[in-house]
Amino acid sequence: METLTTVSEVHSLVKKIKKKGKSIGFVPTMGYLHDGHLSLIRASKNKADVTIASIFVNPSQFAPNEDLNRYPRDLERDKQLLELEGTDYLFNPTDKEIYPDDFQTYINVDRITQKLEGAIRPGHFRGVTTIVSILFNCMQPDYSFFGQKDAQQAAVIEQMVIDLKYAIEVIVCPIRREADGLAMSSRNIFLNKQDRQKALTLHKALTVGVKSFQTGERNSSKLISKMSKVFDEENIQFDYLTIVEATTFSDVDKLTSPGEYYFLTAAKIGVTRLIDNELVQVKS
């Protein structure tokens, strides 16, 4: 695996790959990789001729009250994991390489970013779409891979790809979970033993909702009420607990129209904020 650190190196590489008529799969990450990230690498290896990963802790997607410096980092470990998966190239730029002092251009997707994570983390999605747009312009990938755990982020990026006419297929891969159901996350490292157990509440609540849906309940309020009780039993306050249409992220009263729906939740466990979701389908 070759590591690149400058945009000019990436431009040169991409030209060579395109000249050979090979397809590019791209996996953007902020590092501190776990099997969720590595499953995206595997998906790219299966789909594309060349797989490029990026590691960049993007300062512009951290809200003012969030500690950018606290985000976990271990570049050497990440490189080893990427090599083991057969990643072809890693792009690991500095902050200045991406955001020079005279940087002035930001990408903002409108409606879908105004709720849930967007409402709680002001400026977060503007930072996400800006960095992903920059990376897309550098990599010119045929495919880009994102995890379902960040479902709203994936939907925002899909909307950006449509609106800005990128010739890129966005592929959203399923959530990877620990054996006990906890969604894999780089931030799980901050959970102490007690909080690690409490963190299971998110998935437990979602599972209650999904099981109720599977046995015929279609009323969103009733489904949310059942899930909410799981949080109440553990004395955990959630940031949100909701059901939305999977593409537009619009609220739904009843899950009756054919399509996909997300059951979504977020909660702070100790000092660590976690998100989780489950995807369900209403068949025609």
C-alpha positions in Angstrom: 0.0 0.0 0.0 1.3 3.4 -1.0 0.6 6.4 1.2 0.0 9.8 -0.4 -0.1 13.1 1.4 -0.7 15.8 -1.2 -3.5 16.6 -3.6 -1.1 16.8 -6.5 0.1 13.2 -5.8 -3.5 12.1 -5.8 -4.3 13.9 -9.1 -1.3 12.2 -10.7 -2.2 8.8 -9.4 -5.9 9.1 -10.5 -4.8 10.1 -14.1 -2.7 7.0 -14.3 -5.5 4.7 -13.1 -8.0 6.3 -15.4 -5.6 6.0 -18.4 -5.5 2.3 -17.8 -9.3 2.1 -17.8 -9.5 0.9 -14.3 -12.3 1.7 -11.8 -11.7 3.4 -8.5 -13.4 2.5 -5.2 -13.0 5.2 -2.5 -13.5 4.8 1.3 -13.3 8.1 3.2 -12.5 7.7 7.0 -11.3 9.7 10.0 -9.1 6.9 11.1 -9.1 4.8 14.3 -10.4 2.0 12.1 -12.6 -0.9 13.2 -14.3 -3.7 11.4 -17.1 -1.4 10.2 -14.5 0.6 8.2 -12.7 -2.5 7.0 -16.0 -4.0 5.7 -16.2 -0.9 3.5 -12.7 -1.7 2.2 -13.8 -5.3 1.5 -16.9 -4.0 -0.4 -14.7 -1.7 -2.5 -12.2 -4.6 -3.2 -15.1 -6.7 -4.5 -16.5 -3.9 -6.7 -13.6 -1.8 -8.0 -10.3 -2.4 -9.6 -8.4 0.0 -7.3 -9.3 0.8 -3.7 -8.2 4.1 -2.2 -8.9 5.0 1.5 -8.4 8.3 3.1 -7.7 9.1 6.7 -8.4 12.7 7.7 -9.8 14.0 10.9 -11.9 16.8 9.4 -11.9 19.9 11.6 -14.8 21.5 9.7 -17.3 18.9 10.7 -16.8 19.3 14.5 -19.3 21.6 16.1 -18.0 24.5 18.2 -18.7 22.6 21.5 -17.0 19.4 20.3 -13.5 18.5 21.1 -11.7 17.8 17.8 -8.4 17.0 19.7 -10.1 14.3 21.7 -11.0 12.2 18.6 -8.9 9.0 18.8 -5.9 8.6 16.4 -3.5 5.7 15.7 -2.2 6.1 12.2 0.4 3.2 12.3 -2.3 0.8 13.5 -4.7 2.0 10.8 -2.1 1.5 8.1 -1.5 -2.0 9.2 -5.2 -2.8 9.1 -5.6 -1.3 5.7 -2.6 -3.2 4.3 -4.0 -6.5 5.7 -7.3 -5.8 3.8 -5.4 -5.2 0.5 -6.0 -1.5 0.3 -4.1 -0.1 -2.7 -3.5 3.5 -1.7 -4.0 5.7 1.4 -4.5 9.4 1.2 -3.4 11.0 4.5 -3.2 14.8 4.1 -2.5 17.5 6.7 -5.1 20.1 7.7 -3.3 22.7 5.7 -3.2 20.6 2.5 -7.1 20.5 2.6 -7.8 23.8 4.1 -5.1 26.4 3.3 -5.3 29.8 5.0 -7.2 31.3 2.1 -9.9 28.5 1.9 -13.3 30.1 1.3 -15.7 27.5 -0.3 -18.1 25.3 1.6 -20.8 22.9 0.4 -24.2 23.0 2.1 -27.1 20.5 1.5 -30.3 22.1 2.6 -33.4 20.4 4.0 -32.2 17.0 5.0 -29.4 18.5 7.2 -31.8 20.6 9.4 -32.9 17.9 11.7 -31.6 15.2 14.0 -27.8 15.3 13.8 -27.9 18.6 11.9 -30.0 20.3 14.5 -27.9 19.0 17.4 -24.5 19.6 15.8 -24.6 23.0 14.0 -22.3 23.1 11.0 -21.5 19.4 11.2 -23.0 18.4 7.8 -21.6 21.5 6.1 -18.2 20.2 7.1 -19.0 16.7 6.0 -20.2 17.6 2.5 -17.3 20.0 2.0 -14.6 17.5 2.8 -16.4 14.7 0.9 -16.8 17.0 -2.1 -13.1 17.9 -2.0 -12.1 14.2 -1.8 -14.5 13.2 -4.6 -12.9 15.9 -6.8 -9.4 14.5 -5.9 -10.2 10.8 -6.3 -12.8 10.9 -9.1 -14.1 7.5 -7.9 -16.5 5.3 -9.7 -17.8 4.1 -6.3 -17.7 5.5 -2.8 -18.5 3.5 0.3 -20.2 4.7 3.5 -21.5 2.9 6.6 -25.2 2.7 7.5 -24.4 3.6 11.1 -24.1 7.2 9.9 -27.4 6.9 8.0 -28.2 10.6 7.9 -24.7 11.4 6.7 -25.0 8.8 3.9 -28.4 10.3 2.8 -26.9 13.8 2.8 -24.0 12.7 0.6 -26.4 10.8 -1.7 -28.4 14.1 -2.1 -25.2 16.0 -2.8 -24.1 13.5 -5.4 -27.5 13.9 -7.1 -27.6 17.7 -6.9 -23.9 18.3 -8.0 -24.2 15.7 -10.8 -21.3 13.6 -9.6 -20.8 10.4 -11.7 -20.3 8.4 -8.5 -22.3 5.5 -7.2 -22.7 5.8 -3.4 -22.9 2.4 -1.7 -24.1 2.2 1.8 -22.9 -0.9 3.7 -24.7 -2.5 6.7 -23.8 -1.7 10.3 -21.1 -3.9 11.8 -21.9 -4.8 15.4 -20.0 -6.3 18.4 -21.2 -9.8 19.5 -23.6 -8.2 22.0 -25.2 -5.9 19.5 -23.3 -2.6 20.1 -22.7 -0.8 16.8 -19.0 -0.5 16.1 -17.7 3.0 16.5 -14.3 4.7 16.9 -15.7 6.5 20.0 -16.5 3.2 21.8 -13.0 3.4 23.2 -14.1 6.1 25.5 -16.8 3.9 27.2 -15.8 2.6 30.7 -17.0 -0.9 31.7 -20.3 0.5 33.2 -21.0 2.8 30.3 -20.2 0.0 27.8 -23.0 -2.0 29.3 -25.4 1.0 29.3 -24.5 1.6 25.6 -26.4 -1.6 24.6 -29.6 0.3 25.4 -29.6 2.0 22.0 -29.7 -1.3 20.1 -32.0 -2.9 22.6 -34.5 -0.1 22.1 -34.3 -0.3 18.3 -34.7 -4.1 18.4 -37.9 -3.7 20.4 -39.2 -1.3 17.8 -38.2 -3.5 14.9 -39.8 -6.6 16.4 -43.0 -4.7 17.0 -43.0 -3.6 13.4 -42.4 -7.2 12.2 -45.4 -8.4 14.2 -47.6 -5.8 12.5 -47.4 -2.4 14.3 -47.3 0.4 11.7 -48.1 3.4 13.9 -44.9 5.5 14.4 -46.0 7.0 17.7 -46.7 3.5 19.2 -43.4 2.1 17.9 -41.5 5.1 19.4 -43.3 4.8 22.7 -42.3 1.1 23.0 -38.7 2.0 22.2 -38.7 4.9 24.6 -39.7 2.6 27.5 -36.4 0.8 27.1 -34.5 4.0 27.7 -36.7 4.9 30.6 -36.0 1.5 32.2 -32.2 2.2 32.0 -32.7 5.8 33.1 -31.0 7.1 29.9 -32.1 10.3 28.2 -31.9 10.2 24.4 -31.2 13.1 22.1 -33.7 11.7 19.6 -35.7 8.6 18.9 -37.6 8.7 15.7 -38.7 6.9 12.5 -38.1 8.5 9.1 -38.4 7.7 5.4 -34.9 6.4 4.4 -34.2 8.7 1.5 -35.7 12.0 2.4 -35.5 11.6 6.2 -39.0 13.0 6.4 -41.1 12.0 9.5 -43.8 9.4 9.0 -47.0 8.9 11.0 -47.5 5.4 9.7 -45.3 2.9 7.9 -47.7 1.8 5.3 -46.3 3.2 2.0 -43.9 0.7 0.3 -40.3 1.7 0.8 -37.5 1.7 3.4 -37.6 3.4 6.8 -35.0 4.1 9.5 -35.5 3.7 13.2 -33.0 6.2 14.5 -31.6 7.1 17.9 -28.8 9.0 19.6 -27.8 9.3 23.3 -25.0 10.4 25.5 -23.6 7.5 27.5 -21.2 9.0 30.1 -19.1 11.5 28.2 -19.6 9.6 24.8 -22.3 10.4 22.3 -23.5 7.4 20.4 -25.8 6.9 17.4 -27.5 3.8 16.1 -30.3 2.8 13.7 -32.1 -0.1 12.1 -33.5 -0.2 8.5 -36.9 -1.8 7.8 -38.8 -2.3 4.6 -42.5 -2.1 3.8 -43.1 -4.3 0.8 -45.6 -3.4 -1.9 
